[in-house]
Amino acid sequence: MKLVRYGQPGREKPGLIDAQGRLRDLSAVIPDIGPAQLTDTALAKLRRIKTDRLAPVRGKPRLGCPIGQIGKFIAIGLNYADHAAETGAPIPKEPVVFMKAISCIQGPNDAVMLPKGSVKTDWEVELGVIIGARARYVTQKEALNHVAGYCVVNDVSEREYQLERGPQWDKGKGCDTFGPIGPWLVTRDEVPDPQKLGLWLDVNGRRMQTGNTRTMIFGVVKIISYLSQFMTLMPGDVITTGTPPGVGIGRKPPLFLKKGDAMTLGVEGLGEQHQQVVSFKR
């Protein structure tokens, strides 16, 4: 299934994309797509719905983040060897973990806003993993049983804030609008192997990133098992798993986003995002 949330910010309704690619309204069936709707039992009930009985949604409404009530937005850094190389960083021996602020989350096609005074805002296409069952000290063999589904994430980053203003990355990762998620949550039954997915990102129609999750240093099962040793993963938590090479800071000379730029990005089978870059506004 492809689950979505659509409508104005803060007023999104639950929906799904049917086999013909049409948006159907789920609000008569469930109140939202949040932690309670991400369990295996809840998803199994949704799969039994006859989609042609759901009301079609007219027009092209805004798509919001496909998961509501996200508790944690966890990120993995330097998880592709060639990306680590382009940034001059050593290959990590353990996953590099940081947090993105919940307040940065937005819909997949909402504008990305440059922070006030920013000169080094960068792009990062990534595979997102949505947790569906509580995970605490889980093994790699058990890890995927705790996944509700997958999504596209743009881990937008301000490199000066991230790398030049202290040792913690979080300042450059959690700015408002820096967490586009979606367009939809694709349930794990439709992604038999999360380590065989192509990723790509364009800026102004120019291909910047091309990669595949098979080249991750730490795969999805390792990441889930590893994180669960340090924190309990809960339904609705989102993990974004790192980016392939081609980011702006790795270019010679470096290239960063400016007002008016357009980003288009996607992950194989998980849909596309489209964002316009705008200047800071209160």
C-alpha positions in Angstrom: 0.0 0.0 0.0 0.9 3.6 -0.5 -0.5 5.7 2.3 -0.6 9.5 2.2 -1.8 12.5 4.2 -3.2 15.3 2.2 -4.6 18.8 2.8 -3.5 22.0 4.4 -0.7 22.0 7.0 -2.1 20.9 10.4 -5.3 19.7 8.8 -4.2 16.7 6.7 -6.5 13.8 6.1 -5.5 10.2 5.6 -5.6 8.7 2.2 -4.1 6.0 -0.1 -3.0 5.7 -3.6 -4.9 3.0 -5.5 -3.6 0.6 -8.1 -4.4 3.2 -10.8 -2.4 5.9 -9.1 -5.5 7.8 -7.9 -5.8 9.4 -4.4 -8.6 7.9 -2.3 -9.9 9.3 1.0 -9.4 7.1 4.1 -10.9 9.6 6.6 -14.1 7.5 7.0 -12.0 4.5 8.0 -9.2 5.9 10.1 -8.7 9.3 11.8 -5.1 9.7 10.7 -2.0 7.8 9.6 0.0 7.8 12.9 1.5 5.4 15.4 -1.8 3.5 16.0 -2.3 2.9 12.3 1.3 1.6 11.6 1.1 -1.8 13.4 1.0 -5.0 11.4 -2.5 -5.6 12.6 -3.8 -2.1 11.6 -2.1 -2.3 8.2 -3.6 -5.7 7.6 -7.0 -4.3 8.1 -6.3 -1.5 5.7 -5.2 -4.0 3.0 -8.6 -5.7 3.2 -10.4 -2.5 2.2 -11.9 -2.5 -1.3 -10.3 0.6 -2.5 -12.9 1.3 -5.2 -15.4 1.9 -2.4 -13.3 4.8 -1.0 -14.2 8.3 -2.2 -11.8 9.6 -4.8 -10.1 12.9 -4.0 -10.6 15.5 -6.7 -8.0 17.8 -8.0 -4.4 17.9 -6.8 -4.3 18.7 -3.1 -1.2 19.4 -1.2 0.5 16.3 0.2 1.7 16.5 3.8 4.2 14.3 5.6 2.7 10.8 5.3 3.1 10.1 9.0 1.5 12.1 11.7 2.6 12.3 15.3 6.2 11.4 14.6 8.0 11.0 17.9 11.7 10.8 16.8 13.4 11.8 13.6 16.7 10.0 13.7 19.4 10.3 11.0 22.5 8.4 10.0 25.5 10.3 8.7 28.3 9.3 6.3 26.6 6.0 5.5 27.9 5.7 1.9 31.6 5.2 1.5 31.8 7.4 -1.6 29.9 10.2 0.2 32.3 10.1 3.1 35.2 10.3 0.7 33.8 13.4 -1.1 33.4 15.2 2.3 36.9 14.2 3.4 35.6 12.1 6.3 36.9 8.7 7.3 34.7 5.6 6.9 32.9 5.3 10.2 33.3 2.1 12.2 29.9 2.5 13.8 26.8 4.3 12.5 27.0 8.1 12.9 23.8 9.1 14.7 22.2 12.5 15.0 18.7 13.9 15.4 16.7 16.1 13.1 14.2 18.4 14.9 10.5 17.4 14.6 9.8 21.0 13.8 11.7 20.7 10.5 9.3 18.0 9.1 7.1 19.0 6.2 5.4 17.7 3.1 7.4 16.4 0.1 6.6 19.3 -2.2 6.6 22.2 0.3 9.1 25.0 -0.3 12.5 24.7 1.4 13.4 27.9 3.2 16.9 29.1 3.6 17.7 29.9 7.2 18.4 33.5 8.0 22.0 34.3 6.9 22.6 30.9 5.4 25.2 30.6 2.7 25.8 26.8 2.7 22.4 25.0 2.5 22.8 21.6 0.8 20.7 18.7 -0.4 20.7 15.0 0.5 18.3 12.4 -1.0 17.8 9.5 1.4 15.8 6.3 2.1 13.5 6.8 5.1 12.4 3.9 7.3 9.2 4.2 9.3 9.0 2.1 12.5 5.7 0.2 13.1 6.4 -1.8 16.2 8.3 -1.0 19.4 12.0 -2.0 19.0 14.3 -2.4 22.0 17.5 -4.5 21.8 16.4 -6.2 18.6 18.6 -8.4 16.5 19.4 -7.8 12.9 17.3 -10.9 12.0 14.3 -9.4 13.8 14.8 -5.8 12.6 12.5 -5.7 9.5 9.6 -7.1 11.6 9.6 -3.6 13.3 9.3 -1.7 10.0 5.9 -0.3 8.9 7.2 1.0 5.6 9.6 3.2 3.7 9.6 6.7 2.2 11.8 9.4 0.5 13.5 12.0 2.7 15.5 15.1 1.8 17.9 15.6 4.6 18.4 19.3 3.9 21.5 20.6 5.7 23.2 23.9 6.4 26.9 23.0 6.3 28.3 26.0 8.1 25.9 25.4 11.0 26.6 21.7 10.9 30.4 21.7 10.6 31.8 25.1 11.5 29.8 26.0 14.6 30.7 23.3 17.1 31.0 19.5 17.0 27.3 18.7 17.0 25.6 18.3 13.7 22.1 19.0 14.9 22.2 22.8 14.4 22.6 22.4 10.7 20.1 19.6 10.3 16.9 20.8 12.1 16.2 24.2 10.6 12.6 24.9 9.6 11.6 23.0 6.4 14.7 20.9 6.4 12.8 17.6 6.6 10.6 16.9 3.6 9.1 13.4 3.9 7.0 11.6 1.4 5.1 11.7 -0.9 3.8 8.5 0.6 4.6 5.7 3.0 5.1 2.4 1.0 4.4 -0.5 3.3 7.3 -3.0 3.8 5.5 -5.8 1.9 6.0 -3.8 -1.3 9.7 -3.4 -0.7 11.2 -6.9 -0.5 14.8 -5.7 -0.1 15.5 -2.2 1.0 19.1 -2.6 0.0 18.3 -2.7 -3.8 16.8 0.8 -4.3 18.1 3.5 -6.6 18.3 7.1 -5.4 18.7 10.3 -7.3 18.4 14.1 -7.0 18.4 17.0 -9.5 18.9 20.7 -8.9 17.5 22.9 -11.6 17.2 19.9 -13.9 20.9 18.9 -13.5 21.6 15.5 -12.0 23.6 15.9 -8.8 23.1 12.6 -7.0 22.8 9.0 -8.3 23.2 6.1 -6.0 21.8 2.8 -4.7 21.1 1.6 -1.2 23.2 -1.5 -1.9 26.3 0.6 -1.3 25.3 1.6 2.3 28.1 1.0 4.8 25.4 0.0 7.4 22.2 -1.5 5.9 18.7 -1.0 7.3 18.7 -4.1 9.5 22.0 -3.0 11.1 20.8 0.5 11.6 17.6 -0.6 13.3 19.3 -3.1 15.5 22.1 -0.7 16.4 19.8 2.2 17.3 17.6 -0.1 19.4 20.6 -0.7 21.7 20.6 3.0 22.7 17.0 4.1 22.5 13.6 2.4 22.2 12.2 2.9 18.7 8.5 3.5 18.8 5.7 3.3 16.1 5.9 6.5 14.0 9.6 7.1 14.5 11.4 7.9 11.3 15.0 7.0 10.5 16.7 8.6 7.5 19.6 6.4 6.5 22.3 8.5 4.8 22.9 9.9 1.4 25.0 8.8 -1.7 27.6 11.1 -3.2 26.9 14.3 -5.1 26.1 16.7 -2.4 27.0 20.4 -2.9 29.7 20.5 -0.3 31.6 17.7 -2.1 31.8 19.5 -5.4 34.8 21.4 -6.6 34.1 24.2 -6.1 31.3 23.6 -3.6 27.8 24.4 -4.8 25.0 25.4 -2.4 21.3 26.2 -2.7 20.1 29.7 -3.4 16.7 31.4 -3.7 14.8 30.2 -6.8 16.5 26.8 -7.1 14.4 23.7 -7.7 15.1 20.3 -6.3 13.6 17.1 -7.6 14.5 13.8 -6.0 13.3 10.2 -5.6 13.9 6.7 -4.4 13.0 3.7 -6.6 9.4 2.6 -6.0 8.8 5.3 -3.3 7.9 8.3 -5.4 9.3 11.8 -6.0 9.6 15.1 -4.2 9.7 18.5 -5.7 10.8 21.6 -3.8 11.4 25.2 -4.6 14.0 27.1 -2.5 12.8 30.3 -1.0 14.5 33.0 1.2 14.0 33.3 4.9 10.7 34.7 6.2 9.2 34.7 9.7 
